Amino acid sequence: MFDNILIWFVVIPIAMMAGLGLCRNSGMKAIRTVMVVCSTVLLGLAIWLCCDFLRLREMGVTDEMVHTGSWMWYAPLNIHLAVGVDGISVLMILLSAIIVFAGTFASWKIEPLPKNFFLWYALLSTGVFGFFISIDIFTMFMFYEVALIPMYLLIGVWGTGRKEYSAMKLTLMLMGGSAFLMLGLLGIFWHSAPEGGQLTWNLLEIAHNNAIDPDWQYMLFFFTFVGFGVLGAMFPFHTWSPDGHASAPTAVSMLHAGVLMKLGGYGCFRIAIFLLPQAANELAWIFIILTGISIVYGAFSACVQTDLKYINAYSSVSHCGMVLFAILMLNATAMTGAIMQMLSHGLMTALFFALIGMIYGRTHTRDIRQMGGLMKIMPYLGVCYMIAGFASLGLPGLSGFVAEMTIFFGAFQDADVFHRIFVICSTTAIVITAVYILRVVGKLLLGPVQDDHHLSLTDATWFERLATVTLILCIAGIGCFPNWINEAINHSFTPIINALQASVF
């Protein structure tokens, strides 16, 4: 088992928790050492995995999944710890490792109870990595739940504002989505094999068997897409997101918005679309309406907010809506844009939340009406915030431009009147995003200083610079060199597109 590299993405976070358990509550040096070492090893493994995957593609290896492995876990229900990755999974693992690494430094001075905070943070990381490496849908669901459980305590104990209310609202809504998802996955399992065959949880075997009756697909598609769509902040199930993000501590906001919400898009793509292709072809239009509303509604809502975290939270609703919107277009170009948007938004929103946490830690306010002229006081943080804002509004040369243009180009090609109308409506979010980003940049960074006390504030420390530089380099790297992402994922869409095309006839 341990000769498979994918297992180590679960083992290392568990080792992180074990190492933290041996530290004293007041031993900040030891706690930081454990976190830095383990997060660095995770990032190094993710980079190696990505490079190895690209090497295999260059060698002509076109297997649907690589680094596969399967070990029986519970024989009566045929549950395996089955792992494997394709290009999409590899990129999601790399994104997760980058944000876990950056979040460690963003939480360098977390108080109170830093040991307990990082223990729950490591458990959250375990769930995220386990979800992306799993190809058994039961273990995928298990890791999905592991990733959700820590959020209640991380927000309720270390959050700010109405943290208890926000933690409870987030937990209840996401658990409600999990209930829908569990019904959908159980239905898929009970229809996973031809008549008389052995039932299986393995998503590759389920797709190969193609045994799910079309009449059942419609109901199961609704359950699975809504279940994952709740985590992807799909309208009207998005209301947990702004409150949860606004109250969460910095690193949790980074990991939650940057990675955890991507579990929703990834799950819709990997399970709802891939395993239920006929229902996807027939019912996609319903969810295109809902995700189109998410895109525009999220952007307009961000325009009227004055709290920095709420602005970014509603912006995340809009950007994550684009991910689901692109997936539902059911063509390879739009899906490529969806994966790029998942990467871009993950890095961009992690940078936003990191900077907001740093600014709040100095000014003790997130209200843009009480701030101004911060570029004069904190030029480094000001420049970083401008870069994050420009990436969000789609400035060429940064990741947002590549992702959004690919989405809208793919969504518009070979589309009928209904789809093109919603694409055109959704593109208005680009203009709206520019409005609220430029408004915030102008109010927050430029103009006169609102409070003379702010003149004594300091700029970013070394560990804050390390976190932000890591994210900025990744954002610029995707914007300037996007082709390697396309090379990594172009074969990953083939079985999904084939299943969608086969289900039409």
Rosetta blueprint (number, residue, H / E / L):
1 M L
2 F L
3 D L
4 N L
5 I H
6 L H
7 I H
8 W H
9 F H
10 V H
11 V H
12 I H
13 P H
14 I H
15 A H
16 M H
17 M H
18 A H
19 G H
20 L H
21 G H
22 L H
23 C L
24 R L
25 N L
26 S L
27 G L
28 M H
29 K H
30 A H
31 I H
32 R H
33 T H
34 V H
35 M H
36 V H
37 V H
38 C H
39 S H
40 T H
41 V H
42 L H
43 L H
44 G H
45 L H
46 A H
47 I H
48 W H
49 L H
50 C H
51 C H
52 D H
53 F H
54 L H
55 R H
56 L H
57 R H
58 E H
59 M L
60 G L
61 V L
62 T L
63 D L
64 E L
65 M L
66 V E
67 H E
68 T E
69 G E
70 S E
71 W E
72 M E
73 W E
74 Y E
75 A H
76 P H
77 L H
78 N L
79 I E
80 H E
81 L E
82 A E
83 V E
84 G E
85 V E
86 D L
87 G H
88 I H
89 S H
90 V H
91 L H
92 M H
93 I H
94 L H
95 L H
96 S H
97 A H
98 I H
99 I H
100 V H
101 F H
102 A H
103 G H
104 T H
105 F H
106 A H
107 S L
108 W L
109 K L
110 I L
111 E L
112 P L
113 L L
114 P H
115 K H
116 N H
117 F H
118 F H
119 L H
120 W H
121 Y H
122 A H
123 L H
124 L H
125 S H
126 T H
127 G H
128 V H
129 F H
130 G H
131 F H
132 F H
133 I H
134 S E
135 I L
136 D E
137 I H
138 F H
139 T H
140 M H
141 F H
142 M H
143 F H
144 Y H
145 E H
146 V H
147 A H
148 L H
149 I H
150 P H
151 M H
152 Y H
153 L H
154 L H
155 I H
156 G H
157 V H
158 W H
159 G L
160 T L
161 G L
162 R L
163 K H
164 E H
165 Y H
166 S H
167 A H
168 M H
169 K H
170 L H
171 T H
172 L H
173 M H
174 L H
175 M H
176 G H
177 G H
178 S H
179 A H
180 F H
181 L H
182 M H
183 L H
184 G H
185 L H
186 L H
187 G H
188 I H
189 F H
190 W H
191 H L
192 S L
193 A L
194 P L
195 E L
196 G L
197 G L
198 Q L
199 L L
200 T L
201 W L
202 N E
203 L H
204 L H
205 E H
206 I H
207 A H
208 H H
209 N H
210 N L
211 A L
212 I L
213 D L
214 P H
215 D H
216 W H
217 Q H
218 Y H
219 M H
220 L H
221 F H
222 F H
223 F H
224 T H
225 F H
226 V H
227 G H
228 F H
229 G H
230 V H
231 L H
232 G L
233 A L
234 M L
235 F L
236 P L
237 F L
238 H L
239 T L
240 W H
241 S H
242 P H
243 D H
244 G H
245 H H
246 A H
247 S H
248 A L
249 P L
250 T H
251 A H
252 V H
253 S H
254 M H
255 L H
256 H H
257 A H
258 G H
259 V H
260 L H
261 M H
262 K H
263 L H
264 G H
265 G H
266 Y H
267 G H
268 C H
269 F H
270 R H
271 I H
272 A H
273 I H
274 F H
275 L H
276 L L
277 P H
278 Q H
279 A H
280 A H
281 N H
282 E H
283 L H
284 A H
285 W H
286 I H
287 F H
288 I H
289 I H
290 L H
291 T H
292 G H
293 I H
294 S H
295 I H
296 V H
297 Y H
298 G H
299 A H
300 F H
301 S H
302 A H
303 C H
304 V L
305 Q L
306 T L
307 D E
308 L H
309 K H
310 Y H
311 I H
312 N H
313 A H
314 Y H
315 S H
316 S H
317 V H
318 S H
319 H H
320 C H
321 G H
322 M H
323 V H
324 L H
325 F H
326 A H
327 I H
328 L L
329 M L
330 L L
331 N L
332 A H
333 T H
334 A H
335 M H
336 T H
337 G H
338 A H
339 I H
340 M H
341 Q H
342 M H
343 L H
344 S H
345 H H
346 G H
347 L H
348 M H
349 T H
350 A H
351 L H
352 F H
353 F H
354 A H
355 L H
356 I H
357 G H
358 M H
359 I H
360 Y H
361 G H
362 R H
363 T H
364 H L
365 T L
366 R L
367 D E
368 I H
369 R H
370 Q H
371 M L
372 G L
373 G L
374 L H
375 M H
376 K H
377 I H
378 M L
379 P H
380 Y H
381 L H
382 G H
383 V H
384 C H
385 Y H
386 M H
387 I H
388 A H
389 G H
390 F H
391 A H
392 S H
393 L L
394 G L
395 L L
396 P L
397 G L
398 L L
399 S H
400 G H
401 F H
402 V H
403 A H
404 E H
405 M H
406 T H
407 I H
408 F H
409 F H
410 G H
411 A H
412 F H
413 Q L
414 D L
415 A L
416 D L
417 V H
418 F H
419 H H
420 R H
421 I H
422 F H
423 V H
424 I H
425 C H
426 S H
427 T H
428 T H
429 A H
430 I H
431 V H
432 I H
433 T H
434 A H
435 V H
436 Y H
437 I H
438 L H
439 R H
440 V H
441 V H
442 G H
443 K H
444 L H
445 L H
446 L L
447 G L
448 P L
449 V L
450 Q L
451 D L
452 D H
453 H H
454 H H
455 L H
456 S H
457 L L
458 T L
459 D L
460 A L
461 T L
462 W H
463 F H
464 E H
465 R H
466 L H
467 A H
468 T H
469 V H
470 T H
471 L H
472 I H
473 L H
474 C H
475 I H
476 A H
477 G H
478 I H
479 G H
480 C H
481 F L
482 P L
483 N H
484 W H
485 I H
486 N H
487 E H
488 A H
489 I H
490 N H
491 H H
492 S H
493 F H
494 T H
495 P H
496 I H
497 I H
498 N H
499 A H
500 L H
501 Q H
502 A H
503 S L
504 V L
505 F L
